[in-house]
């Protein structure tokens, strides 16, 4: 790997700062490392203790149920739930034997949409 090729990617301000630090040798000296051997094992351990490991933490995963529940926060789904409740109430009031079918169908459709939304995420 060529250090000079890396310098070509720096802008003028960065190159001036790099020169102020003493170039590659000066930078390595300030960082307490060797250009030939890198860090010693004891320095690696010390730096891990001081700065922590160089890893990106895993993001918190969301459970399927949380995704399912979040799908009910959508405005369209809320409107459909209200429409289903109204349809169920009116249907059962006017026709107690078959009036529940339309409202229940809307509830089932909303449930299916919520399951599919949770599975897609």
TORRO-209350 format. One record per residue (C-alpha): residue number from 1; residue in three letters; x, y, z negated. Coordinates in steps of 0.001 Angstrom, whole numbers, plus 500000, padded with zeros to 6 digits. Example, Ala and Ser with C-alpha at 12.3 -4.5 7.8 and 13.67 -1.06 7.14 Angstrom:
// TORRO-209350
[1, "ala", [512300, 495500, 492200]]
[2, "ser", [513670, 498940, 492860]]
END
This chain:
// TORRO-209350
[1, "unk", [500000, 500000, 500000]]
[2, "unk", [501424, 503365, 500971]]
[3, "unk", [501188, 506141, 498410]]
[4, "unk", [501708, 508731, 501124]]
[5, "unk", [498596, 507581, 502973]]
[6, "unk", [496627, 508111, 499747]]
[7, "unk", [497940, 511656, 499533]]
[8, "unk", [496430, 512463, 502941]]
[9, "unk", [492961, 512083, 501433]]
[10, "unk", [493626, 514757, 498797]]
[11, "unk", [492675, 518352, 499470]]
[12, "unk", [495215, 521203, 499140]]
[13, "unk", [494280, 521982, 495536]]
[14, "unk", [494772, 518338, 494542]]
[15, "unk", [498156, 518161, 496286]]
[16, "unk", [499347, 521272, 494412]]
[17, "unk", [498269, 519753, 491097]]
[18, "unk", [499923, 516475, 492058]]
[19, "unk", [503159, 518338, 492760]]
[20, "unk", [502890, 520172, 489404]]
[21, "unk", [502684, 516805, 487656]]
[22, "unk", [505974, 515785, 489246]]
[23, "unk", [504612, 513722, 492078]]
[24, "unk", [504031, 510017, 491795]]
[25, "unk", [506938, 509437, 489416]]
[26, "unk", [505882, 512277, 487116]]
[27, "unk", [502278, 511083, 487077]]
[28, "unk", [503338, 507543, 486227]]
[29, "unk", [505547, 508863, 483424]]
[30, "unk", [502696, 510969, 481968]]
[31, "unk", [500404, 507924, 482099]]
[32, "unk", [503036, 505785, 480389]]
[33, "unk", [503323, 503235, 483148]]
[34, "unk", [505910, 501957, 485584]]
[35, "unk", [505586, 502192, 489345]]
[36, "unk", [507331, 498843, 489690]]
[37, "unk", [505852, 496823, 486809]]
[38, "unk", [502602, 498572, 485904]]
[39, "unk", [501427, 498447, 482295]]
[40, "unk", [502894, 496078, 479758]]
[41, "unk", [500524, 493642, 478081]]
[42, "unk", [500787, 495523, 474781]]
[43, "unk", [499827, 498813, 476497]]
[44, "unk", [496884, 497099, 478186]]
[45, "unk", [495645, 495858, 474806]]
[46, "unk", [496203, 499278, 473214]]
[47, "unk", [494330, 501054, 475987]]
[48, "unk", [491460, 498572, 475865]]
[49, "unk", [491163, 499229, 472135]]
[50, "unk", [491383, 502987, 472642]]
[51, "unk", [489241, 503467, 475759]]
[52, "unk", [487241, 500246, 475998]]
[53, "unk", [487100, 497805, 478876]]
[54, "unk", [486750, 499057, 482415]]
[55, "unk", [483347, 497528, 483128]]
[56, "unk", [480000, 498914, 484121]]
[57, "unk", [477396, 497752, 481607]]
[58, "unk", [474552, 495637, 482907]]
[59, "unk", [471340, 497655, 483208]]
[60, "unk", [468502, 496620, 480937]]
[61, "unk", [466269, 494220, 482766]]
[62, "unk", [462539, 494766, 482854]]
[63, "unk", [460296, 491815, 482061]]
[64, "unk", [457646, 490676, 484487]]
[65, "unk", [454913, 491658, 482035]]
[66, "unk", [456318, 495201, 481781]]
[67, "unk", [456269, 495472, 485584]]
[68, "unk", [452721, 494094, 485609]]
[69, "unk", [451635, 496633, 482991]]
[70, "unk", [453325, 499512, 484864]]
[71, "unk", [451274, 498728, 487957]]
[72, "unk", [448172, 499862, 486050]]
[73, "unk", [449666, 503354, 485728]]
[74, "unk", [449042, 503970, 489428]]
[75, "unk", [446252, 506493, 490025]]
[76, "unk", [444596, 504397, 492743]]
[77, "unk", [444498, 501349, 490480]]
[78, "unk", [442955, 503415, 487681]]
[79, "unk", [440256, 504687, 490054]]
[80, "unk", [439554, 501119, 491178]]
[81, "unk", [439264, 499953, 487561]]
[82, "unk", [436767, 502726, 486788]]
[83, "unk", [434822, 501891, 489950]]
[84, "unk", [434794, 498213, 488984]]
[85, "unk", [433484, 499011, 485495]]
[86, "unk", [430772, 501296, 486870]]
[87, "unk", [429807, 498752, 489540]]
[88, "unk", [429691, 495968, 486960]]
[89, "unk", [427547, 497999, 484577]]
[90, "unk", [425100, 499176, 487242]]
[91, "unk", [424977, 495752, 488904]]
[92, "unk", [424232, 493951, 485644]]
[93, "unk", [421597, 496543, 484723]]
[94, "unk", [419721, 496327, 488034]]
[95, "unk", [420173, 492627, 488763]]
[96, "unk", [421320, 490621, 485712]]
[97, "unk", [421676, 487339, 487630]]
[98, "unk", [423879, 488476, 490552]]
[99, "unk", [424775, 492071, 489746]]
[100, "unk", [428086, 491154, 488143]]
[101, "unk", [429578, 489795, 491394]]
[102, "unk", [430624, 493084, 493042]]
[103, "unk", [432236, 494605, 489926]]
[104, "unk", [433992, 491349, 489064]]
[105, "unk", [435339, 491094, 492598]]
[106, "unk", [436887, 494558, 492298]]
[107, "unk", [438467, 493571, 488955]]
[108, "unk", [439907, 490405, 490534]]
[109, "unk", [441267, 492403, 493490]]
[110, "unk", [442950, 494887, 491138]]
[111, "unk", [444437, 491998, 489158]]
[112, "unk", [445838, 490465, 492362]]
[113, "unk", [447320, 493827, 493375]]
[114, "unk", [448948, 494160, 489933]]
[115, "unk", [450444, 490640, 490146]]
[116, "unk", [451793, 491237, 493656]]
[117, "unk", [453233, 494623, 492637]]
[118, "unk", [454988, 493082, 489621]]
[119, "unk", [456368, 490227, 491724]]
[120, "unk", [457664, 492587, 494430]]
[121, "unk", [459623, 494675, 491940]]
END
